[in-house]
Amino acid sequence: MLALAVVAVGVAVLYFLGTDLLGTAPTEEGSTEASTESSGASTGASPQGAEPASAPPARSVAEREAARAVGTIVTDQFTAEIDNLGGGVTSFRITGDPRFTDEEGNPLDVLSTSTPGHPRRGYDPLERYESLRMQLGGANVPDDAVWELEQVSEREVRLRWSGDGLRIVRSFLAGEGRYQLWHTVEVRNTADYERTVRLELEVWHWVEREDESGGFFASRSAAISSGVCVHGEETERKDRDKLTDDGEHGYGNGDVHVAAVENVYFVQALAAETGSPAARCALWAQNRPAGDPVGTLFRTRLLYGWEALAPGASQTYRTLGYFGPKDPDALQLAGHRLPEMIDLGFFALIASQFARVLTLIHEYIPNWGLAIILLTLVLRLLLFPLTNLSFSSMAKMRRLKPEMERINELYKDDAEKKGAATMELYRKHKINPLAGCLPSLVQLPVWWALYTSLSTNIELYHMPFYGWLTDLSAPDPYYVLPLALGVLMHLQQRLSPTSMDPTQAKMMLYFMPVMITGFMLFLPSGLCLYMLTNSALGIAQMRLNEHRLQREVEAAGPIQAAATEDEEELEEGPDDGSDGNKRRPRRKRRVRRGRA
């Protein structure tokens, strides 16, 4: 079906354009200073568009290593490690789901930056790139500070530091929900004068170019990352190019709920406590090394407002950290606007319902591939009245193909007369040419929503179908599904009637299937399975309509050839000279109009 093919091309092209088209369109704020309130007293605050400045460590590397201590938080879902040197989370491994493993089969570490104890990509010898690392504006907390670490329990680690007239106590506590890590900071003024401070928390993410690449057609890789800020009623997303070209972006005016860095399937998010939103959030990224980068370093900061502390007074901040997959149930349980981390695009309401239905089907059919096939079948049945109208119109047009070919040949050099003859043919046989396209346009939101739902569904991550399809979130390794889809689309084009000239029709017959196959080579196999099933069901419905129409034709008789001349009934007077007002005989006279 031509309309379905056009929709498929549009969906695929939009998919490759990246997350800016799939999500809420961010407002252009240019390069925004995220922390204009900061003063020179805050040594932890970084200048805009630059990596946080760090003074050379006062201690030697050997001294720091000797002072290193690591606390561990263990739950059924994850194992987290906290370092007393950087004062942040150095590792967050998912242990409760066998899907989430690395290439060696070990539990997947959500954090992608590295510290000396965890030699991964994006190595940082000064522990500056630790997620949930804090800065304290208005205070002098040195970069090489060594925190006092206490393993309170299996689920809690506590850090303490005193200096510059302040005492800071931090608690890392596993939440009740999956992938939750609550971070509590108490700042007490031990000086004999008033202090003004502001807490800043940050998360870091490193992604390499080779992981972001999606293949020959530059398809959108699941590793492509972006910074996210949820403030007020808005959700802002900025990808690598936007952040590296425009510098740091700041959002919010005392109404910030979430600051995060994400890719398609995973997110590191900081959420302010309900009822106490943060003041600002800041998104930043830098290509490294400059000139010929091999990767990009992302940073997202959550900035609370300035607080005045009288002597002996204290201020407590409580922040929810979510480190893990974009699991709808886990994000919903966490609350704090975290469900908005799942980017379902413009038709998010419809797409979320498709995800729910797919999960419901999977409860009864424990194979995600079969669940996708069944969901596609259910959708075809629900949309049957619309698709049936489209296919019925196309089937009628197919019966007129000999007449349309005759018109094309007769008026091959006169487009205006050819169009008029074609419309007359449609009128005579009561065919609305838009009936084949309008139902497809009405269904476009549904198709697009299902497409985006499948492309972001964490439930398909590393889930097998049958045989060689071991991961529905990854491309087909042997290209079987894309090639089969190309064959079906070629067949669909052959069965679809067309009023285009032979050259255009031939291009659609061959170019369209080849282009769609090329797109699907590098898209998740779950999406390709949906497209393949939908095309097969479309062809079956098309053949069913043609069979039904053929039976009606056999009962009604053959179609008469289209006339190329119009007939009019003209009244002409008698030849005997009698009065013209008398009743005159009527006879038909053929009048050539010079058109069909």
C-alpha positions as CSV (number, residue, x, y, z in Angstrom):
1,M,0.0,0.0,0.0
2,L,1.5,3.3,-1.1
3,A,0.2,5.3,1.9
4,L,1.6,2.8,4.4
5,A,5.0,2.9,2.6
6,V,5.0,6.7,2.7
7,V,4.1,6.6,6.4
8,A,6.9,4.1,7.0
9,V,9.4,6.3,5.3
10,G,8.3,9.4,7.3
11,V,8.5,7.5,10.6
12,A,12.0,6.1,9.8
13,V,13.3,9.5,8.7
14,L,12.0,11.2,11.8
15,Y,13.5,8.5,13.9
16,F,17.0,9.2,12.5
17,L,16.7,12.9,13.2
18,G,17.3,12.3,16.9
19,T,15.6,13.0,20.1
20,D,14.8,16.7,19.4
21,L,11.9,15.6,17.2
22,L,10.7,12.8,19.4
23,G,10.5,14.8,22.6
24,T,9.2,18.0,23.9
25,A,10.7,20.7,21.8
26,P,13.1,22.7,24.0
27,T,12.9,26.4,24.0
28,E,15.9,28.2,22.6
29,E,17.6,29.9,25.5
30,G,21.0,29.9,24.0
31,S,23.9,29.7,26.4
32,T,22.4,30.4,29.8
33,E,24.4,31.0,32.9
34,A,23.1,28.4,35.3
35,S,24.6,29.8,38.5
36,T,24.7,33.6,38.2
37,E,24.2,33.8,41.9
38,S,27.6,32.1,42.5
39,S,30.3,34.2,44.0
40,G,34.1,33.9,44.0
41,A,33.8,32.3,47.5
42,S,32.5,29.1,45.9
43,T,35.5,27.3,44.9
44,G,33.4,24.3,43.7
45,A,31.4,26.3,41.3
46,S,32.5,26.0,37.7
47,P,32.7,28.7,35.1
48,Q,30.1,28.5,32.3
49,G,30.9,26.2,29.5
50,A,34.1,24.9,31.1
51,E,35.0,22.0,33.2
52,P,35.1,22.7,37.0
53,A,38.4,24.2,37.9
54,S,40.4,22.1,40.3
55,A,43.4,23.2,42.3
56,P,46.4,20.8,42.4
57,P,45.9,18.3,45.2
58,A,47.8,19.2,48.4
59,R,48.4,15.6,49.2
60,S,50.5,13.3,47.1
61,V,49.0,10.5,45.1
62,A,50.5,8.0,47.6
63,E,49.0,9.8,50.5
64,R,45.6,9.9,49.0
65,E,45.6,6.2,48.1
66,A,46.6,5.4,51.6
67,A,43.6,7.4,52.9
68,R,41.2,5.7,50.5
69,A,38.1,4.0,51.9
70,V,35.1,2.6,50.1
71,G,31.6,2.1,51.4
72,T,29.2,-0.4,49.8
73,I,25.4,-0.4,49.6
74,V,23.9,-3.7,48.7
75,T,20.2,-4.4,47.8
76,D,18.4,-7.0,45.7
77,Q,18.5,-4.6,42.7
78,F,22.0,-3.0,42.9
79,T,25.4,-2.7,44.5
80,A,26.7,0.9,44.9
81,E,30.2,2.0,46.1
82,I,31.0,5.4,47.6
83,D,34.5,6.8,47.7
84,N,35.7,8.9,50.6
85,L,38.1,10.9,48.4
86,G,35.8,12.3,45.8
87,G,32.8,12.0,48.1
88,G,30.6,10.5,45.4
89,V,29.3,7.3,43.9
90,T,32.0,5.5,42.0
91,S,30.0,2.4,40.9
92,F,26.4,1.5,40.6
93,R,25.9,-2.1,39.3
94,I,22.5,-3.6,38.6
95,T,22.3,-7.0,40.1
96,G,18.6,-7.8,40.2
97,D,18.0,-8.4,36.5
98,P,19.9,-10.8,34.2
99,R,19.2,-8.6,31.2
100,F,21.5,-5.9,32.4
101,T,25.0,-7.3,31.9
102,D,28.1,-6.0,30.1
103,E,30.0,-7.6,27.3
104,E,31.8,-10.0,29.7
105,G,28.6,-11.0,31.4
106,N,29.2,-9.0,34.6
107,P,26.4,-6.9,36.2
108,L,26.1,-3.7,34.2
109,D,27.5,-0.5,35.8
110,V,25.3,2.4,35.1
111,L,28.1,4.9,35.7
112,S,30.4,5.4,32.8
113,T,33.1,7.7,34.2
114,S,36.0,6.3,36.1
115,T,38.0,6.7,39.3
116,P,41.3,5.1,40.3
117,G,39.5,2.2,41.9
118,H,37.4,1.5,38.8
119,P,39.5,1.6,35.6
120,R,36.9,2.3,32.9
121,R,36.7,4.7,30.1
122,G,36.6,8.4,30.9
123,Y,39.4,8.0,33.5
124,D,39.6,10.7,36.2
125,P,42.6,10.6,38.5
126,L,41.2,13.3,40.9
127,E,37.7,11.7,41.4
128,R,36.0,14.8,40.0
129,Y,33.7,12.9,37.7
130,E,31.9,10.9,40.5
131,S,28.1,11.1,40.4
132,L,26.3,12.5,43.4
133,R,29.5,14.5,44.1
134,M,28.7,17.8,45.9
135,Q,29.9,21.3,45.7
136,L,29.1,23.9,48.4
137,G,28.9,27.5,47.3
138,G,30.1,30.0,49.8
139,A,32.4,27.5,51.5
140,N,36.0,26.4,50.9
141,V,35.8,22.6,50.6
142,P,39.1,21.6,49.0
143,D,39.1,19.3,46.0
144,D,41.4,16.9,47.7
145,A,39.3,16.7,50.9
146,V,39.3,13.3,52.5
147,W,35.9,12.5,54.0
148,E,35.5,10.4,57.1
149,L,33.5,7.3,55.9
150,E,31.2,5.2,58.1
151,Q,29.5,2.0,57.0
152,V,26.3,2.5,58.9
153,S,24.6,-0.6,57.6
154,E,24.3,-2.8,54.5
155,R,22.0,-0.2,53.0
156,E,23.6,3.1,54.3
157,V,27.0,4.8,54.1
158,R,27.8,8.1,55.8
159,L,30.5,10.7,55.1
160,R,31.7,13.6,57.3
161,W,33.9,16.6,56.8
162,S,34.7,19.6,59.0
163,G,36.5,22.8,58.1
164,D,36.1,26.4,57.1
165,G,33.7,26.9,60.0
166,L,31.3,24.2,58.8
167,R,30.5,20.6,59.6
168,I,29.0,18.5,56.8
169,V,27.3,15.2,57.2
170,R,26.2,13.2,54.2
171,S,24.1,10.0,54.1
172,F,23.7,7.6,51.2
173,L,20.7,5.4,51.8
174,A,19.1,2.8,49.5
175,G,15.5,3.7,48.8
176,E,12.5,1.3,49.0
177,G,12.1,1.3,45.3
178,R,14.4,-0.1,42.6
179,Y,17.5,1.8,41.7
180,Q,16.8,4.5,44.3
181,L,19.6,6.1,46.4
182,W,18.6,8.8,48.8
183,H,21.2,11.5,49.5
184,T,20.9,13.6,52.6
185,V,23.2,16.5,53.3
186,E,23.3,18.4,56.6
187,V,25.3,21.6,56.7
188,R,26.0,23.1,60.2
189,N,27.5,26.5,60.8
190,T,30.2,26.1,63.5
191,A,31.6,29.6,63.1
192,D,30.6,32.5,65.3
193,Y,29.2,34.5,62.4
194,E,26.5,34.1,59.8
195,R,27.3,32.0,56.7
196,T,25.5,31.9,53.3
197,V,25.8,28.6,51.4
198,R,24.3,26.8,48.5
199,L,24.4,23.1,47.7
200,E,25.2,21.8,44.2
201,L,24.9,18.1,43.2
202,E,26.1,16.7,39.9
203,V,26.1,13.6,37.8
204,W,28.6,12.7,35.0
205,H,28.4,10.6,31.9
206,W,31.0,9.6,29.3
207,V,30.1,8.2,25.8
208,E,32.4,7.3,23.0
209,R,31.8,8.1,19.3
210,E,32.1,4.4,18.3
211,D,29.3,3.6,20.7
212,E,27.1,6.4,19.3
213,S,27.5,5.4,15.7
214,G,24.5,3.5,14.2
215,G,25.8,2.2,10.9
216,F,26.0,3.3,7.2
217,F,22.7,5.2,7.3
218,A,23.6,7.0,10.5
219,S,20.7,5.4,12.4
220,R,20.1,6.6,15.9
221,S,22.1,4.5,18.4
222,A,20.8,3.7,21.8
223,A,24.0,5.2,23.3
224,I,23.3,8.7,22.0
225,S,23.0,10.8,25.1
226,S,21.5,14.1,26.3
227,G,21.0,16.3,29.3
228,V,17.5,16.7,30.8
229,C,16.0,19.3,33.1
230,V,12.4,19.2,34.4
231,H,11.3,22.6,35.7
232,G,7.8,23.9,36.2
233,E,5.7,22.3,33.6
234,E,8.5,22.0,31.1
235,T,10.9,19.1,30.2
236,E,14.0,20.3,28.4
237,R,16.3,17.9,26.5
238,K,19.6,19.0,25.0
239,D,21.7,16.6,22.9
240,R,25.5,16.6,22.5
241,D,25.7,19.0,19.6
242,K,23.4,21.6,21.3
243,L,25.4,21.5,24.5
244,T,28.9,21.5,23.0
245,D,28.1,24.3,20.5
246,D,26.1,26.6,22.8
247,G,27.9,26.0,26.1
248,E,26.2,25.4,29.4
249,H,22.4,25.7,29.5
250,G,20.7,26.7,32.7
251,Y,17.0,26.4,33.5
252,G,14.6,27.1,36.3
253,N,13.7,29.8,38.7
254,G,13.1,28.0,42.0
255,D,11.0,25.4,40.3
256,V,13.4,22.6,39.3
257,H,12.3,19.1,40.0
258,V,14.8,16.8,38.1
259,A,18.2,17.2,36.6
260,A,19.5,14.2,34.6
261,V,21.8,12.8,31.9
262,E,20.4,9.9,29.8
263,N,20.5,7.7,26.8
264,V,17.7,5.7,25.2
265,Y,17.5,3.0,27.9
266,F,19.3,4.3,31.0
267,V,19.3,7.5,33.1
268,Q,21.2,9.1,36.0
269,A,18.7,11.5,37.6
270,L,18.7,13.8,40.7
271,A,15.2,14.7,41.9
272,A,14.5,17.4,44.5
273,E,12.3,16.4,47.4
274,T,8.6,16.8,46.8
275,G,7.5,20.2,47.9
276,S,11.0,21.6,48.0
277,P,12.1,22.1,44.4
278,A,15.7,23.2,43.6
279,A,16.5,26.7,42.3
280,R,18.3,25.8,39.0
281,C,19.7,23.0,36.9
282,A,22.6,23.2,34.5
283,L,23.4,21.0,31.4
284,W,26.9,20.9,30.0
285,A,29.0,18.7,27.6
286,Q,32.5,18.7,26.2
287,N,34.0,16.8,23.3
288,R,37.3,15.2,24.1
289,P,40.0,15.5,23.0
290,A,39.5,18.8,21.2
291,G,39.9,18.7,17.4
292,D,39.5,15.0,16.9
293,P,37.2,13.8,19.7
294,V,36.8,10.2,20.6
295,G,33.9,10.9,23.0
296,T,31.9,13.3,24.9
297,L,31.8,14.1,28.7
298,F,28.4,15.2,30.0
299,R,27.6,16.9,33.3
300,T,24.3,17.8,34.8
301,R,24.0,19.9,38.0
302,L,21.1,20.4,40.4
303,L,21.5,23.7,42.3
304,Y,19.6,24.6,45.4
305,G,19.0,28.1,46.6
306,W,21.3,30.2,48.8
307,E,20.6,29.7,52.5
308,A,21.8,32.0,55.4
309,L,23.0,30.1,58.4
310,A,23.2,31.8,61.8
311,P,25.9,30.6,64.2
312,G,25.0,27.1,65.3
313,A,22.2,26.8,62.7
314,S,22.0,24.0,60.1
315,Q,20.3,23.3,56.8
316,T,19.3,19.8,55.5
317,Y,18.9,18.9,51.8
318,R,17.3,15.6,50.8
319,T,17.7,14.5,47.1
320,L,16.6,11.3,45.4
321,G,19.1,9.7,43.1
322,Y,17.8,7.3,40.4
323,F,20.5,5.3,38.6
324,G,19.2,2.6,36.3
325,P,17.0,1.6,33.3
326,K,14.0,3.6,32.2
327,D,11.6,1.1,33.6
328,P,8.1,2.7,33.7
329,D,7.1,0.9,36.9
330,A,10.3,1.8,38.7
331,L,10.1,5.4,37.6
332,Q,6.4,5.7,38.5
333,L,7.2,4.3,42.0
334,A,10.0,6.8,42.4
335,G,7.7,9.7,41.5
336,H,9.2,13.2,41.6
337,R,8.4,13.7,37.9
338,L,10.9,10.9,37.0
339,P,8.4,9.2,34.7
340,E,9.1,12.1,32.3
341,M,12.6,10.6,31.7
342,I,10.9,8.2,29.2
343,D,10.7,10.2,25.9
344,L,7.7,9.0,23.9
345,G,7.5,12.0,21.7
346,F,4.5,14.1,20.6
347,F,2.0,11.2,20.9
348,A,3.3,10.2,24.3
349,L,-0.2,9.5,25.7
350,I,-1.0,7.0,23.0
351,A,2.5,5.5,23.1
352,S,2.4,4.9,26.8
353,Q,-0.9,3.0,26.4
354,F,0.7,0.8,23.8
355,A,3.5,0.0,26.2
356,R,0.9,-1.0,28.8
357,V,-1.0,-3.2,26.4
358,L,2.3,-4.9,25.3
359,T,3.2,-5.6,28.9
360,L,-0.3,-7.0,29.5
361,I,0.0,-9.3,26.5
362,H,3.4,-10.5,27.7
363,E,1.9,-11.6,31.0
364,Y,0.0,-14.3,29.1
365,I,2.5,-14.9,26.2
366,P,6.0,-15.0,27.8
367,N,7.8,-14.0,24.6
368,W,8.2,-10.4,23.7
369,G,8.5,-11.1,19.9
370,L,5.2,-13.0,19.9
371,A,3.7,-10.2,22.1
372,I,4.7,-7.6,19.4
373,I,3.1,-9.7,16.7
374,L,-0.1,-10.1,18.7
375,L,-0.2,-6.4,19.5
376,T,0.1,-5.6,15.8
377,L,-2.7,-7.9,15.1
378,V,-4.9,-6.4,17.8
379,L,-4.1,-2.9,16.4
380,R,-5.1,-4.0,12.9
381,L,-8.4,-5.3,14.1
382,L,-9.1,-2.1,16.0
383,L,-8.3,0.0,12.9
384,F,-10.1,-2.4,10.5
385,P,-12.9,0.0,9.7
386,L,-10.4,2.7,8.5
387,T,-8.1,0.3,6.7
388,N,-11.0,-1.5,5.1
389,L,-12.2,1.8,3.6
390,S,-8.7,2.4,2.3
391,F,-8.3,-1.1,0.8
392,S,-11.8,-1.2,-0.7
393,S,-11.0,2.1,-2.5
394,M,-7.7,0.7,-3.7
395,A,-9.3,-2.5,-4.9
396,K,-11.8,-0.6,-7.0
397,M,-9.0,1.4,-8.5
398,R,-7.2,-1.8,-9.3
399,R,-10.2,-3.0,-11.3
400,L,-10.0,0.2,-13.3
401,K,-6.3,-0.3,-14.1
402,P,-6.9,-1.2,-17.8
403,E,-8.9,2.0,-18.3
404,M,-6.3,4.1,-16.4
405,E,-3.6,2.7,-18.6
406,R,-5.6,3.5,-21.7
407,I,-6.1,7.1,-20.5
408,N,-2.4,7.4,-19.7
409,E,-1.6,6.2,-23.2
410,L,-4.2,8.4,-24.9
411,Y,-3.2,11.6,-23.1
412,K,0.5,10.9,-22.4
413,D,1.5,14.3,-23.7
414,D,-1.4,16.3,-22.1
415,A,-1.4,16.2,-18.3
416,E,-4.4,18.4,-17.9
417,K,-6.6,16.2,-20.1
418,K,-5.2,13.1,-18.5
419,G,-6.2,14.4,-15.1
420,A,-9.7,15.4,-16.2
421,A,-10.2,11.9,-17.8
422,T,-9.0,10.2,-14.7
423,M,-11.4,12.2,-12.4
424,E,-14.3,11.5,-14.8
425,L,-13.5,7.8,-14.6
426,Y,-13.5,8.0,-10.8
427,R,-16.8,9.9,-10.8
428,K,-18.5,7.5,-13.1
429,H,-17.6,4.5,-10.9
430,K,-18.1,6.4,-7.7
431,I,-14.6,6.2,-6.4
432,N,-13.1,8.7,-4.1
433,P,-9.3,8.8,-4.7
434,L,-8.7,10.3,-1.3
435,A,-10.4,7.4,0.4
436,G,-7.2,5.4,0.1
437,C,-5.0,8.1,1.7
438,L,-7.1,9.8,4.3
439,P,-7.6,6.7,6.5
440,S,-3.8,6.3,6.5
441,L,-3.3,9.9,7.6
442,V,-5.8,9.4,10.4
443,Q,-3.9,6.4,11.6
444,L,-0.5,8.2,11.4
445,P,-0.6,9.2,15.1
446,V,-1.3,5.6,16.1
447,W,1.5,4.2,13.9
448,W,4.0,6.8,15.1
449,A,3.1,6.3,18.8
450,L,3.5,2.5,18.4
451,Y,6.8,3.1,16.6
452,T,8.2,5.3,19.4
453,S,6.9,3.0,22.1
454,L,8.7,0.0,20.7
455,S,11.9,2.0,20.1
456,T,12.2,3.1,23.7
457,N,10.7,0.1,25.6
458,I,13.2,-1.1,28.2
459,E,11.3,-4.4,28.4
460,L,12.8,-5.4,25.0
461,Y,16.3,-4.7,26.2
462,H,18.4,-7.9,25.6
463,M,15.2,-9.9,25.3
464,P,15.3,-12.8,22.7
465,F,12.7,-13.8,20.1
466,Y,13.6,-17.0,18.4
467,G,16.8,-18.4,16.8
468,W,19.2,-15.7,15.8
469,L,17.2,-12.9,17.2
470,T,18.7,-12.7,20.7
471,D,18.0,-9.1,21.4
472,L,14.9,-7.3,20.2
473,S,16.4,-3.9,21.1
474,A,19.4,-4.5,18.7
475,P,19.4,-4.7,14.9
476,D,18.9,-8.1,13.3
477,P,22.5,-9.5,13.1
478,Y,21.9,-11.3,9.8
479,Y,19.5,-8.8,8.3
480,V,16.8,-11.5,7.7
481,L,13.9,-9.3,8.9
482,P,14.9,-6.2,7.0
483,L,15.3,-8.2,3.7
484,A,12.0,-9.9,4.3
485,L,10.3,-6.6,4.9
486,G,11.8,-5.3,1.6
487,V,10.3,-8.2,-0.3
488,L,6.9,-7.7,1.3
489,M,6.9,-4.0,0.5
490,H,7.8,-4.7,-3.1
491,L,4.9,-7.1,-3.3
492,Q,2.6,-4.6,-1.7
493,Q,3.6,-2.0,-4.3
494,R,2.8,-4.4,-7.1
495,L,-0.6,-5.1,-5.7
496,S,-1.4,-1.4,-5.1
497,P,-3.0,0.6,-8.0
498,T,-1.4,3.8,-9.1
499,S,-2.2,6.7,-11.4
500,M,1.4,7.7,-11.7
501,D,3.3,7.5,-15.0
502,P,5.3,4.3,-15.6
503,T,8.6,5.9,-14.7
504,Q,7.3,7.1,-11.3
505,A,5.5,3.9,-10.7
506,K,8.7,1.9,-11.4
507,M,10.7,4.1,-9.0
508,M,8.1,3.5,-6.2
509,L,8.1,-0.2,-7.0
510,Y,11.9,-0.7,-6.5
511,F,13.2,2.4,-4.8
512,M,10.8,2.5,-1.8
513,P,11.4,-1.1,-0.7
514,V,15.2,-0.7,-1.1
515,M,15.1,2.5,1.0
516,I,13.0,1.0,3.7
517,T,15.2,-2.1,3.8
518,G,18.3,0.2,4.2
519,F,16.7,2.0,7.1
520,M,15.7,-1.2,8.9
521,L,19.2,-2.8,8.7
522,F,20.3,-0.7,11.7
523,L,17.0,-0.3,13.6
524,P,16.0,-2.5,16.6
525,S,14.7,-5.9,15.4
526,G,11.6,-5.4,17.6
527,L,10.6,-2.5,15.3
528,C,11.4,-4.4,12.2
529,L,9.2,-7.3,13.5
530,Y,6.3,-4.9,13.9
531,M,6.8,-3.5,10.4
532,L,7.1,-6.9,8.9
533,T,3.9,-8.2,10.6
534,N,2.0,-5.0,9.7
535,S,3.0,-5.3,6.0
536,A,2.0,-9.0,5.9
537,L,-1.4,-8.3,7.5
538,G,-1.9,-5.4,5.1
539,I,-1.3,-7.6,2.1
540,A,-3.7,-10.2,3.5
541,Q,-6.4,-7.6,4.0
542,M,-5.8,-6.2,0.4
543,R,-6.2,-9.7,-1.1
544,L,-9.3,-10.2,1.0
545,N,-10.9,-7.0,-0.3
546,E,-10.0,-7.9,-3.9
547,H,-11.6,-11.3,-3.6
548,R,-14.7,-9.8,-2.1
549,L,-14.9,-7.2,-4.8
550,Q,-14.4,-9.8,-7.6
551,R,-17.4,-11.7,-6.4
552,E,-19.5,-8.5,-6.5
553,V,-18.2,-7.8,-10.1
554,E,-19.1,-11.3,-11.2
555,A,-22.6,-10.8,-9.8
556,A,-23.0,-7.3,-11.4
557,G,-21.4,-7.8,-14.8
558,P,-18.3,-6.3,-16.4
559,I,-17.3,-2.6,-16.1
560,Q,-18.2,-0.6,-19.2
561,A,-15.4,1.3,-20.9
562,A,-15.0,4.9,-20.0
563,A,-16.4,7.3,-22.6
564,T,-14.1,9.9,-24.1
565,E,-17.0,12.0,-25.4
566,D,-19.9,13.4,-23.5
567,E,-23.5,13.0,-24.6
568,E,-26.0,15.8,-24.3
569,E,-29.7,15.8,-25.1
570,L,-30.4,18.8,-27.3
571,E,-33.8,20.0,-28.4
572,E,-34.0,20.7,-32.1
573,G,-37.0,22.0,-34.0
574,P,-38.7,20.1,-36.8
575,D,-37.6,20.6,-40.4
576,D,-41.1,21.5,-41.7
577,G,-41.0,25.1,-40.5
578,S,-43.8,24.6,-37.9
579,D,-44.0,26.8,-34.8
580,G,-41.0,26.3,-32.5
581,N,-43.3,26.5,-29.4
582,K,-45.0,23.3,-30.3
583,R,-43.7,20.1,-28.7
584,R,-40.7,19.0,-30.6
585,P,-39.2,15.6,-30.8
586,R,-36.0,15.0,-28.7
587,R,-33.1,13.2,-30.0
588,K,-29.6,12.6,-28.7
589,R,-26.7,14.4,-30.3
590,R,-23.1,13.6,-29.7
591,V,-21.0,16.7,-29.1
592,R,-17.3,16.4,-29.0
593,R,-15.9,18.4,-26.1
594,G,-12.3,17.9,-26.8
595,R,-11.8,16.3,-23.4
596,A,-12.4,13.0,-21.7
